[in-house]
Amino acid sequence: MSEYIHTSVSNGTGLIVLDRPKALNSLSLDMVRAITQALLAWRDDAAVAAVVIRSSSEKAFCAGGDIRFFYDAGRTTPQHGSALVEDFFTEEYSLNHLVHFYPKPYIALMDGVVMGGGMGIAQAGPDARVRIVTDKTKMAMPEVNIGLFPDVGGSYFLSRAPGALGYYLGITGVTISAADALYAGLADYYAPLADRAALEALLTDTPGAGLVAAIAAHAQPAGDSALAAAHAGIDRHFGAGSVPAIIASLKTDSSEFAQKTLAVIATRSPLMMCVTHELIKRGAALDVAGCLRMERALVRRNFENGEVIEGVRALVIDKDNAPQWTPATLDAVSDEMVQAMFQPVWPDYAHPLRHLD
């Protein structure tokens, strides 16, 4: 179905390999469909005891959705392709739900870049997940950088990160390391690159039924976490209750961390930072299906608003790195603007993700 997804079954393990290295394995609709097809086929297959999903290269596990596609299709009429954007997010979020509730061990080797949509296909639920990080892991939910918001279930897993870490990661979109991912509860095991040959042999030679125990035995400590060191300050600032309050709190702090964080925030979409704060706040009270349904409606509003189109233009298409955000300043973002983004798009009975539970 997709030339960029390779699937196979061996030794009781279903293997999914993402193989679009030039695009850092950015997900297309065909790739989402191919992964979904494999997982559905293996879900009730007694010959498959576990699933491994990985990249063909160590540079990136998956950098997210194909944002060039979003830009091109999102600017056209339905007759010329924008309906494909609707299909993409409906099917991607359905895949995220399938991954979360997968009934077999779901082992994600999160090597290299793991961002956005890559997180969505790695963050299985507590009964299935085996999330491996390495020295090369660069993890982020950087959507606010392009005028989007942390989707693919981000409202669920970020809202459940310790303290205010979820707000920090979602509003800033910063990149974190393997040790940070473990500390934030976004990974389970660290496998050093020095032992990569042993890990590869383990994944290949261990029967699927014994993979989880073998990976746990192979794992090693990941070292110190910068997030852990900054946690008290993050809680103090990002627990302030709103984006303006967060910025006001950061401005009272002369530390290097606070100043760097202010510099990062200054480049992000003011509206989408506030939307992200509201998203994570709401996500804390919802289950996985509720979070994905909320995100699915919000992404429609986001494209209607056009903030994401401008963000992709500035950072990916024209590469002028000068997005013209609307509104341009945080002071101009009203609560009414934020709440309008969360208004229902469909009646409950017509929601494209109404079948999720």
N, C-alpha and C positions, 0 to 999 in steps of 0.2 A: 504493500500500500504506500510506503514511503521509502525512497532510496536512502534516507538518512537514519532509519531505524532498522536494526538487525536483531532478530529474535531466534532463539534456539533452546532446546531442552537437552540437558546432559547430566547424568548422575543424580537425577532427582531435583535439579535446579533449573528453573526457567531463567534465561539470560536475556536482558534487553540492553542493547548497546546503542547509544546515541552517537551518530557518526556524521556530524556536520561541522567539522573543526574550523573551517574558515569563518563561520558565523558564530563560533563559540557555542554550537549546539542550540542556537535560538530556535524555539519551538514554532513550527508551522502547523496549520490545521491538519495537514496530512500526518505529521509526526504525532500530534495528539491522538489522532484516530488510530494510528498503528500501535501505540502504547496501550490504548484502551482495549483494542481488539485482542492483544496478547494477554493482558491481565484478565479479561473476561473468559478467554479460552482456558486459561490455567486455573481459574478460581475453583472449579469443581473437578479438576483433573487429578486423579489419585497418583499419577506418575510425577506430579510436580509438588515437592514438599516445601520449597522456598523459591523466592524470586530475588534475583540480583539485577539492579539497574546501575549502569555505569557509562562512562564515556570511552570513546576509542582513543582519546588522548588525555594526558595529564594537565593540559592547559586549562580546560574547562569541563565541568560536569554539564552545566547548562546555564547560560547567561540570561535566560528568561524567554519571554515571547518575542516573536519577530516584529520589532517595532517599526521597521521600514514598511512591512506589510500593513501595520495599523495605520501608518501615515497615508500610504497610497490608497488603501481601500476606504479608510475613514473619511477621506475628502471627496469621495465620489457618491453618486446616487445609488440607491439599491440596485437599479438595473445594471450598473457598471461595477458592482462589487462590494458595496458597504454591507450588504447582507452577510457577507463572509465574515465580517468583524463580529456580528451578532452570533453566527455559528461558532466562531472560534472561542469566544468567552463562555458560551453555554457548554460547549463540549470540553473545554479545558477545566472548568469548575466541576463538571460532572466527573472528570478524571481525578481531580483532587479529592473528591468525596470517595471515589472508588479506592484510591490509594489509602486514605485515612482508615477506612474500615476493611482493608484487605484481610481475609481470614487466614493468611499464611505469613510466615516471616517475610518481610519486605526489606531487603538489604540495599541501601543506597550508598555507593562509594562516591562521596562528595569531594572529588579531587579538583583542584583549581578553582575557577570561578563558579560560584553557586549563588545565583541571584534571581529574584522575582519568580518567574514561572519555574525555574529550576528548583526553588524551595518547595513549590507546590507539588512536584513529583518526587520529592525526597521526604517530606514531612508526614510519614504515615502515623497512624494512631498508636497509642501505648501498647496495644496488644500485638502489633505487627512490626513496629519500627526497629531497625538496626541501622543507625545513621553513622557512617564512618567518615571521619575527617582526617586530613593529612597535613604535612608541612605546607603544602601548596594551597590549602583551602582559603579562598577569599569569599566570604559570605556577606550578603547584604540584601535588604529589601529597599532598593534605591529609587522606587517609583516617583517619589516627590521631586526628584531631580529632573524628570521629564513631564511634570504636570499631571501625573497619575497618582495613585494611592496604593498602599501595600495590599494587593489582592491575593488570589490563589489560596484563600484561607488565612491570610495574614491577620485579619481581624480576630481570628480564633487563636492562633499560636502566639502572636505578639501580645495579646491581652492576657495571656497566661504565663508570660515570662516573669521572672522574679522582680518584685518591686516595680519601679518605673522603667525598667529596661526596654519593655516593648514600646513605650512612648518614645524613648530616646532613639531606638533603632528605626522606628517607622517615620518619625518626624524629620530626622536628620538624613536617613538613608546611608549612614556610614558603613564602611566595610570592616568586618571583624575577622579574627583569626580562628584557628582550630580550638585553641584553649578558650577563647571567648564564646565560641559556639557551644562548647560543652558547658560552660558556666551558665549560659543563658537558657539551657535546656533545649537547644536546637540541634544537638548532636549527642551521640551515645558513646562512641569509641574513637580513640585516636590511634592511627597506625602510622608510625614514622616511615618516611621514604627510605631510610637506611635499611629497613626490613621489607622493602617492597617485593622482592622476589619471593619471600616467605608468604606474604599476603596473597600474591598471585597464585602461588601453588596451593594455598589453603582454599581459595575460592574455586579453583579448578578441580582439585582432587577430593575435597571433603563432600560426602553425600549430602544432599539438600537437607535431610532431616537432622544432620549434626552441625550445620553451618553456624547457627547462632552461638552455640557453646564454643565452637572453635574460634570464632571471631572474638568473643569475650575473653578467651584465654590468651589470644594473641595481642590484645590491646595493651597500650602502655600509657603512663601519665603524659599529659600534653604540655606541662610546664605552667608558668604563671600567666594569668589572664589580666589584660589591661582593663577589661570591663569590671573584673572583681575589684581591682584597685580603685576604680572610679565610681564604684557602685553607690557609695554614700552620697557623693555629690550629684550623681544622676538622679537618685531618689529625691534629693532636696530640690533640685531645679525642675525636673520633669514631672514631679508630682504636684506641681503648682496649680494645676486645674484648668489651664488653657494655654494656648500658644503665646499670647501676649504676656501672660503671667510667667511663663517659662523664660521668655526673653528678658523680662524685667529682673527675674531672679539671677539669671546668668550674668547680667550686667553689674550685679553687686559683687561678683566673684572675679578676682584678679588672676586666678590660676591660669596656667597654660591651657588646661583642658577647657575651661569655660570660654576663653578667648577663641580657641580653635573652633569650638562648637558654634559660637556666635557667627564666625566667619562662614561656616558651612551653611547655617540657616539663612544667611543673607542671600544665598544664591537660589534658594528653593522657592517654589510657587507659594505665595502667601495663602491663597485660598486652599490649596491642596494640603498644606501643613495643618490648617484648621480642620479640614475635612478628615484628615488622617487621625487627628486627636479625637474627634467625635466617633470615628469608625472604631477605634480601639476601645473607647469607653463603652460603646454599644455592644461590641463583640464580647466583652466580658460576661454579659448576661445572656448570650445566645449559645446554642449548640452548633456543631459543625455545619449542619444543613442550613440553619438560620443565618449563620455568618456568610455562607456562600450565596444564599439568596439575596441578602443585603448587598453584597459586593456586586452581584450580577445587575441589580437595578442601578447601583451607583456608577458602574462602568458605562452604562447607557447615558446617564446624566453627564458623565465626564466627557464623553465624545460629543454630546449635544452642546456642552459648554465650550468645547474647543481648546481647553487648556492643554490637554495632552498633545493635540496636533501641533500647537505652537512649541511645546517643549521638545518634541521629536525633531521638528524643523530646525530648531536652534542648535541642538546637540548632536544630531545624527545626519540630517540632510544638508543644510547649509554650513553647519559646523562653525557658526559665528559665536557660539557660547554666550549669546545675548538674548535670551528669551524675553519677549514682551508679555509678562504675566498680566492677567486681568482678574482682580485689581492688581495694580503694580506694587502696592504697599500693604503691610499688615493692618495698618490703621483703617484702611478702606474696606476691609473684610468685615461684613456684618454677620451677626448670628442668623439673620434671615437668609443670607446667601448660603451659608453652610447647611441649614436645615432644608433648604430647597433641593439640595443635591440628594437628600435622602427620601424625597417624596416618592411614593410608589409609582412604578412605570406601568405595571399590569395589575389587574385584579388577581387575588390569590389563586383563583382557579385557572388563570391563564399564564401564570409565571413560568418561564421556560425551565426552571429547576423545581417545579412543584412536586416532582416525583421523589425528590431526595428526602430521606428521613434519618 
